[in-house]
Amino acid sequence: MDTTMFTSIMASTKKKHSDLPTNLRVAVRIRPMNATEKKDKCSNIVKVEKFNTSVQCKGKPFGPFFKVFDENATQEDVYKDVVSSQTKKVISGFNCTVFAYGQTGTGKTFTMEGGKGDAKSSKDDTSTGIIPRAVEDIFEQLEASGCEEYSLRVSYVELYNEELFDLLAANTEADDRERLRIYDDPSKKGVIVSGVEEVPVRSRADVYKLLELGAEKRRTAATLMNQRSSRSHSLFMVNVVVRENSISGEELVKQGKLNLVDLAGSENIGRSGAQGNRAKEAGSINQSLLTLGRVIRSLTTNAQHIPYRESKLTRLLQDSLGGSTITSLIATMSPASDNFEESQSTLEYAMRAANIKNKPICNTKVSKKTILKEYSDEIEKLRRDLRAAREKNGVIISEESHEEFQRSTARAQELEEQLNSVVDRLRRFTEDLMHMDEQYKHVFERKCELEDRLRERYRNLAEAEKEIEDKKDEIRMYTSGLEKMYVAACQTFGQAKQMRESADDMKQDLMAHWRKIDEMAASNDKNQAMVNSFAEKMGLFVNQVSDLSAEDSKKEEEIRKTIESDKEVSVASTRNIKSEFQQNASETRELISYLKESGEKIDNNFDKNIRTFAQRNDETIKQNIEKFAKLFVTTFSDAQKTNEILFAKLEAIKHQFEEFRKEVDPLMNELRGSATENMERRARERDLIRESTNSGLHVIMDFCKKMMEQVKTTSENLATKIDESQIADQESVEKTISTIGTLGDVIMSLDDGVGEETCDVCEIKEETKIHFDTNQESMNTTTAEFSAEIAKISTEIQNISSKFIEDASECRSSIVPQFEAIRNKNDEIAENCDKLENEIRRRTENVATIMTTKSSEFVENIGNVIKEANETIASIEYSKVDPKARVPARITAPVLTERELCKPPQPESVLNSGEVETGQEDNDEITSTKQNRRVTTFMRRDSLLDTTNIFSSPTSLLQRRAEIAEEDEEN
Ligand SMILES: Nc1ncnc2c1ncn2[C@@H]1O[C@H](COP(=O)(O)OP(=O)(O)OP(=O)(O)O)[C@@H](O)[C@H]1O
């Protein structure tokens, strides 16, 4: 399989130049210091200038650049600023290239591929690099633009030691990998790489997988500068084909390509520690980068010859450098002072590259037919060339030199490869078309489905509309029904109005009726006069009857009088008794209530007093007992405490005296000893003095007689002195002995418990005694108070009891006579009642006898009288009422015609009609309304009397009339 690289995307695609040549977009990215640099204590020599467009390296300025990203720049920042605009261009048909250039270990692979996280989207992993972000972005943009037919293919190759390898090829072993050949595309500017896989990708996940696969295969090794140094240049290509339909329905194809290049690190072989193969790799890498540098320099110095062909790298990048591709370069560098030279070189490189000018060309949309025709033309041409070359080969083999033969063979091979490449491209194009057909099919199916749904919607809509129409009809029906109802209501209202008018008329008629009733009353008066005359007649008759029974009446009168007089007497006495009885009863009642009250009062008083007394007594006793108990407890505890103190003190004193005696005894002994000794010494001295004096006197007497007197005096004086001294000594000794004796006495008395007056025990005793005395006094006081209280309470109880007894006896003395009187009265009343009862019984019996006889006679007479009265009544004649009198007619509402029902009157007219009824017209209308009434019955005065229940008699008629008049008044 062959493919074009960094050339126009499809051989057949037409190109359209943009207006102006554009400079390469160069960005600089400074990575953070790594652990080694920090360990080596390298200083940061890079400073990003304001506006992030230039940079200083050890104070030397570089720039301006498109953008300078410092250590804090994120992957997203780099992508957004440098690459995102290019993906848009790719979709609209441009070829774009982004490549990373820089010293080894400065972050080229990190920038292009990103961290090696497991995340499947840049949203999940912020370290995601440019390649995955770009593919994700292309997918997102295609989806967002609503594009349904597109195809994405990716290729991934590496350039290692000037050899090109496919990173997506099926074989996995590095040694087995087939080398890809590149050759110039004869028809276009650029090169063709044969045998590279262009893998179709249908989703983001596919791309991630391929990227992983390629990264695994890419040659990396640990160097002193980078633990995972890329030992090759890598090229990741995304080919986007979009199919659209022209207005005329022709299928147009638009293509764009994104090349993402991760160059191997430019490095100092010595510093990277490369040896053997690594050194060879480094040499090759540097070689290709040098060529790249020369190409860049040539491009920026307008040199005649651009040395693209000097390395495969520059051949591959030919269209991206000074060609028709939109190109960006990201120069990566370290901020560390150790890498100053490399960083400076990178920045110089970047500045030069920034001066390269490209002329971007947009691949125009070409029809499918044109592309296919171009492919077939090219294939045909290549076939022809190949055939010619082969034929030529045959000729050359036979006639020309071997060298020429080999050249021709090579040419034939090349042509064959080109042919294969074109066939391959055609195959891929066809595949893409098929894929897009597939997409189209899906879109078409979706469209059909949507159309079906639309049709379904239309159907539903039509049904809904029909339903709405039906509902509208229904509503119309309801509306007309409502209108009719409204008309009927209006008519009813009109009828009601008319009925009210009729009622007014009826009222008038009724007044007339009442007038007639007045007339009836007058005739009734006449009748009354007739009845009165009848009554007179009846009076006469009764008198006659009375005369007949005058005798009986006399007797009866007598009896009656007797009864009356007896009755009066009885009644009077009964009344007296009754009143007396009542008086007594009320007195008794009063007395009882008074007794009850005073009893209750006494009860309450007694109860209250006894309770108060008991309560108070109880409290006082309780208080006194508590007080006494407390006092006792205090006294007892005080006494105990005092005793304890006394005993303790006594013990202490005893102990002290014991100690004192122990100390004093030896002293006393000593004193006694020294006193005795002193006395003995004095005695001895005295004896000695006496002896010496005596001996002196004897000597002197012999020696000097003259001095006898003097000596004698002297000896006498001496003797006196000795005596005085002796006396003093004697007194002193005696005094000491008496002191010792006193001490001894004290000790003895202490031993016997007699010496207590001489120490502080006496004080304590005195205190205790005082305390005891106080307690005793307080106890005596309490007891006296207690006794006084008890005496007081006893007196109170005595007072209350005597008062109670007094009250009770007083009460008894007042109640007893009253009770006596009541009892006597009661007896008297009972006696009178008995008497009265007997008298009444007797008289009633008499009256009953007389009444029985007289009543039968009376009944007979009355029967006769009634008979005559009936005859008289039968003879009475009623006068007739005038039959021409006006009576009210029965009124009914007018019945409306159908025409009137269909044409309803306006409510206003109905409601206002009453107000505008004036003038002749109105009178006419009233007249016509009255004409509409149907007179159903005419009532005569006499028939009215017969037929109406309410008016059954003239009196009731008058009564009813009065009631109605009252009701009217009230209303
Ligand atoms: N901007 C950055 N932020 C954080 N870490 C970074 C950055 N750039 C590079 N690194 C880290 O530095 C180390 C080297 O980076 P990387 O492999 O991308 O360098 P390189 O330029 O591709 O090196 P080589 O040319 O040797 O392949 C990696 O561990 C990478 O994670």
PDBQT file of the ligand as one rigid body, heavy atoms in Angstrom, charges set to zero:
ROOT
HETATM    1  N1  LIG A1001       5.354  21.084  30.587  1.00  0.00    +0.000 N 
HETATM    2  C1  LIG A1001       5.652  20.011  31.327  1.00  0.00    +0.000 A 
HETATM    3  N2  LIG A1001       5.059  19.850  32.524  1.00  0.00    +0.000 NA
HETATM    4  C2  LIG A1001       5.343  18.780  33.280  1.00  0.00    +0.000 A 
HETATM    5  N3  LIG A1001       6.178  17.808  32.964  1.00  0.00    +0.000 NA
HETATM    6  C3  LIG A1001       6.807  17.905  31.780  1.00  0.00    +0.000 A 
HETATM    7  C4  LIG A1001       6.560  19.006  30.919  1.00  0.00    +0.000 A 
HETATM    8  N4  LIG A1001       7.293  18.818  29.837  1.00  0.00    +0.000 NA
HETATM    9  C5  LIG A1001       7.988  17.671  30.021  1.00  0.00    +0.000 A 
HETATM   10  N5  LIG A1001       7.675  17.111  31.182  1.00  0.00    +0.000 N 
HETATM   11  C6  LIG A1001       8.240  15.881  31.703  1.00  0.00    +0.000 C 
HETATM   12  O1  LIG A1001       9.590  15.823  31.348  1.00  0.00    +0.000 OA
HETATM   13  C7  LIG A1001       9.931  14.531  30.998  1.00  0.00    +0.000 C 
HETATM   14  C8  LIG A1001      10.539  14.503  29.584  1.00  0.00    +0.000 C 
HETATM   15  O2  LIG A1001       9.566  14.876  28.679  1.00  0.00    +0.000 OA
HETATM   16  P1  LIG A1001       9.475  14.270  27.195  1.00  0.00    +0.000 P 
HETATM   17  O3  LIG A1001       9.733  12.826  27.161  1.00  0.00    +0.000 OA
HETATM   18  O4  LIG A1001       8.182  14.731  26.652  1.00  0.00    +0.000 OA
HETATM   19  O5  LIG A1001      10.618  15.027  26.546  1.00  0.00    +0.000 OA
HETATM   20  P2  LIG A1001      11.080  14.966  25.043  1.00  0.00    +0.000 P 
HETATM   21  O6  LIG A1001      11.396  16.351  24.664  1.00  0.00    +0.000 OA
HETATM   22  O7  LIG A1001      10.064  14.252  24.237  1.00  0.00    +0.000 OA
HETATM   23  O8  LIG A1001      12.382  14.101  25.180  1.00  0.00    +0.000 OA
HETATM   24  P3  LIG A1001      13.116  13.217  24.043  1.00  0.00    +0.000 P 
HETATM   25  O9  LIG A1001      13.505  14.144  22.990  1.00  0.00    +0.000 OA
HETATM   26  O10 LIG A1001      14.276  12.648  24.744  1.00  0.00    +0.000 OA
HETATM   27  O11 LIG A1001      12.096  12.226  23.628  1.00  0.00    +0.000 OA
HETATM   28  C9  LIG A1001       8.724  13.665  31.058  1.00  0.00    +0.000 C 
HETATM   29  O12 LIG A1001       8.697  12.955  32.276  1.00  0.00    +0.000 OA
HETATM   30  C10 LIG A1001       7.626  14.666  31.032  1.00  0.00    +0.000 C 
HETATM   31  O13 LIG A1001       6.482  14.193  31.766  1.00  0.00    +0.000 OA
ENDROOT
TORSDOF 0
